[in-house]
Amino acid sequence: HALTAEIMRELEQREEYYEVSVRGLFLALLADLVRAVLQIAGPDEKKDDQPPENALVIAPALEYIRCHYMEDFSMEYLAGLCSLSPAHFRRLFSAVMETSPLKYLNVTRIRQAAVLLRTTEASVLSISEEVGYRSVSSFNRQFRDTMGQTPHEWRRRMSILKDQSVMKYRGFLVPETLTPDEP
């Protein structure tokens, strides 16, 4: 697809304002994909309450959440980004994403926290603050609701999985390290 090639060119060359260009090209690509899906889908497969244009209407809010999930902002602000009233924004967002804006924000925060728990040694408190929670107890509760276990349990489980070699379970030996004087 030509838009994909143009996105790749922008990312490789990194000219001034390339980020803005990539976002615009990405939205154009998204619009093309939605149109292609509409052409493939029969009339019975289209949802009357959720035309694909709605996905594009809430795209600014989705992008804002993706980039600013760790900050405090109101749902009214997100609605304003989409040029919608707060009530209409919540209704439309819930119809398109099949979850409320607040729940989507919390899941985004928890997913990022899970990455940080797996890849850093930072404390649960500092990770909770980094992803936008003001209370570690609220973070722990939300993490447990989303991931099915506490942050400490999840980190422990991930570190155990990280230490296990996949090769051991496929019948291969873990390669030995050669010392410099060996051939």
Phi and psi in degrees as a GROMACS rama.xvg file:
@    title "Ramachandran Plot"
@    xaxis  label "Phi"
@    yaxis  label "Psi"
@TYPE xy
-63.2308  -36.9989  ALA-2
-65.477  -38.4  LEU-3
-62.8569  -43.6569  THR-4
-62.1912  -39.7942  ALA-5
-67.7855  -38.949  GLU-6
-60.8077  -46.3639  ILE-7
-61.7788  -41.464  MET-8
-61.5557  -44.8943  ARG-9
-60.7304  -43.1583  GLU-10
-67.7305  -34.395  LEU-11
-74.4974  -42.6308  GLU-12
-82.8018  -27.231  GLN-13
48.459  48.1423  ARG-14
-72.1081  169.151  GLU-15
-54.1217  134.184  GLU-16
64.6694  26.0688  TYR-17
-64.5576  -31.1234  TYR-18
-61.3864  -42.6244  GLU-19
-63.7366  -43.4599  VAL-20
-61.8489  -43.6199  SER-21
-63.2639  -41.7545  VAL-22
-61.7986  -44.6701  ARG-23
-63.4875  -43.4342  GLY-24
-64.6919  -37.7464  LEU-25
-63.6302  -42.7425  PHE-26
-64.0878  -38.1239  LEU-27
-64.67  -40.2672  ALA-28
-63.9504  -41.8101  LEU-29
-60.1273  -42.9988  LEU-30
-62.2164  -42.3141  ALA-31
-62.0431  -41.6261  ASP-32
-64.9217  -41.257  LEU-33
-62.1799  -43.253  VAL-34
-62.3202  -41.2159  ARG-35
-63.8713  -41.4081  ALA-36
-64.0147  -40.0027  VAL-37
-63.4646  -36.7599  LEU-38
-69.8333  -35.2185  GLN-39
-74.6938  -42.7722  ILE-40
-70.3552  137.711  ALA-41
-76.6384  169.338  GLY-42
-60.9354  -28.3266  PRO-43
-71.5128  -23.9159  ASP-44
-85.67  -13.2273  GLU-45
-80.9838  135.905  LYS-46
-86.8688  128.73  LYS-47
-66.6412  -33.8837  ASP-48
-85.8042  -2.6449  ASP-49
-142.43  68.686  GLN-50
-63.9919  148.205  PRO-51
-60.6071  -23.436  PRO-52
-58.8816  -29.1506  GLU-53
-61.9373  -33.0792  ASN-54
-63.155  -37.3038  ALA-55
-72.3586  -31.7712  LEU-56
-64.0947  -39.1608  VAL-57
-90.6523  0.524434  ILE-58
-54.6506  -41.1908  ALA-59
-60.9334  -36.4152  PRO-60
-68.8972  -41.9055  ALA-61
-61.9929  -42.6599  LEU-62
-64.9521  -41.5418  GLU-63
-63.7955  -44.6794  TYR-64
-61.2128  -42.8694  ILE-65
-59.9063  -38.3299  ARG-66
-91.3733  -22.8091  CYS-67
-127.383  23.427  HIS-68
-56.7437  -25.8399  TYR-69
-83.5775  -5.88109  MET-70
-97.7364  162.385  GLU-71
-87.0135  129.298  ASP-72
-155.205  158.491  PHE-73
-96.3791  159.413  SER-74
-66.4475  -28.1717  MET-75
-63.7745  -37.4389  GLU-76
-63.9804  -45.3246  TYR-77
-61.0331  -40.7342  LEU-78
-60.8144  -41.6963  ALA-79
-62.3165  -37.617  GLY-80
-59.9565  -30.5557  LEU-81
-96.9777  3.17194  CYS-82
57.8685  43.5584  SER-83
-127.056  157.947  LEU-84
-71.2884  154.106  SER-85
-55.6911  -41.7205  PRO-86
-66.1637  -44.4148  ALA-87
-66.5079  -38.8804  HIS-88
-59.8551  -48.3036  PHE-89
-60.6379  -43.4676  ARG-90
-62.4439  -48.129  ARG-91
-66.5738  -44.8486  LEU-92
-59.3705  -46.4752  PHE-93
-63.3546  -37.1868  SER-94
-67.6866  -42.7061  ALA-95
-75.7061  -46.7199  VAL-96
-92.4954  -8.80837  MET-97
58.9342  30.2526  GLU-98
-160.931  160.374  THR-99
-75.2785  158.801  SER-100
-58.2153  -40.4787  PRO-101
-65.6623  -42.6463  LEU-102
-65.292  -39.5147  LYS-103
-61.0831  -43.5507  TYR-104
-60.6108  -46.7722  LEU-105
-63.0534  -41.0542  ASN-106
-64.9933  -39.746  VAL-107
-60.5344  -45.0727  THR-108
-62.924  -44.1013  ARG-109
-66.9515  -39.4911  ILE-110
-61.6354  -41.7441  ARG-111
-66.9271  -39.357  GLN-112
-61.4674  -39.5166  ALA-113
-61.6965  -39.9455  ALA-114
-62.9277  -45.3028  VAL-115
-65.6334  -38.7185  LEU-116
-63.0546  -36.4359  LEU-117
-78.2436  -32.5071  ARG-118
-107.617  -6.76269  THR-119
-130.414  170.023  THR-120
-103.466  10.6959  GLU-121
-59.8574  149.885  ALA-122
-69.5858  158.061  SER-123
-60.1781  -39.6436  VAL-124
-60.021  -48.9173  LEU-125
-67.6399  -35.4594  SER-126
-66.3912  -41.3101  ILE-127
-61.1101  -40.4877  SER-128
-69.3364  -38.5524  GLU-129
-63.7172  -33.4714  GLU-130
-93.0351  3.48704  VAL-131
110.39  7.24368  GLY-132
-92.5462  137.604  TYR-133
-92.9379  -13.7671  ARG-134
-130.927  126.107  SER-135
-67.206  -30.3559  VAL-136
-68.7704  -38.1774  SER-137
-64.4901  -41.7655  SER-138
-61.2069  -47.9465  PHE-139
-59.6269  -43.2279  ASN-140
-63.9214  -45.9747  ARG-141
-65.6996  -39.4791  GLN-142
-63.1012  -44.7753  PHE-143
-63.723  -41.8849  ARG-144
-63.5546  -37.9534  ASP-145
-82.8692  -45.2106  THR-146
-99.8111  -11.0668  MET-147
83.4498  5.06733  GLY-148
-158.951  165.948  GLN-149
-73.3691  162.865  THR-150
-57.6809  -40.2989  PRO-151
-64.0508  -44.7124  HIS-152
-62.4309  -42.9895  GLU-153
-63.8877  -44.6549  TRP-154
-61.8249  -43.6039  ARG-155
-60.7551  -45.9068  ARG-156
-63.0819  -41.6876  ARG-157
-67.3609  -36.3802  MET-158
-69.9554  -33.3277  SER-159
-66.1594  -45.1681  ILE-160
-64.3128  -36.9626  LEU-161
-65.8716  -34.6089  LYS-162
-77.9041  -13.5491  ASP-163
-87.278  133.996  GLN-164
-86.1696  130.463  SER-165
-63.8444  -35.1024  VAL-166
-60.1547  -33.6101  MET-167
-60.8217  -32.542  LYS-168
-90.4782  -2.95692  TYR-169
-107.48  6.24021  ARG-170
89.196  5.55218  GLY-171
-97.5833  154.409  PHE-172
-87.6405  151.796  LEU-173
-73.3233  127.859  VAL-174
-61.2488  141.363  PRO-175
-83.4225  150.753  GLU-176
-86.7658  129.996  THR-177
-86.1091  141.148  LEU-178
-85.3738  158.475  THR-179
-58.4322  -29.8324  PRO-180
-86.4949  -0.219792  ASP-181
-89.9419  150.197  GLU-182
